[in-house]
């Protein structure tokens, strides 16, 4: 007798329609996940959310118009901190990763990974609540090891400090 497993609900936002559709089809093909919300940006994603039926995982593109991945992750951290977020990006600079971690992101996946790694990332997020590839973990460890506390303080600027820096 087969046991029916309810798929984990995924919400995703990416401003590239072709990528968003292909990625949703790939995720759906894994079987244990179902992309329930497709959005072009963070604002649209938030508007489509139903508080009584929150997604099990949110997959965000970092660079989007209207409301980017940083802003969307911060909104989720403030409103639904229990919903794990994984960031889809081409950028893996330490400062970016630290800022995303501060905004509640629990995993990173580069856009050029093999589909098997995406599946592993989703499984890890669903099971453990986070996903950090060996590359990501290595970058963060090296940041602490080689650059010390000053680098950490330099990279962990508050949003207000970043805005003040832009204004000057």
Secondary structure, DSSP 4 states (H G I P E B T S, - for coil): -PPP-PPEEEEEE-S-HHHHHHHHHHHHHTSSEEEEEEESSHHHHHHH--GGG--SEEEEESS-SSS-HHHHHHHHHHH-TTSEEEEEES---HHHHHHHHHTTEEEEEETTS-HHHHHHHHHHHHHHS-B--HHHHHHHHHHHHHHHHHHHHHH---HHHHHHHHH-
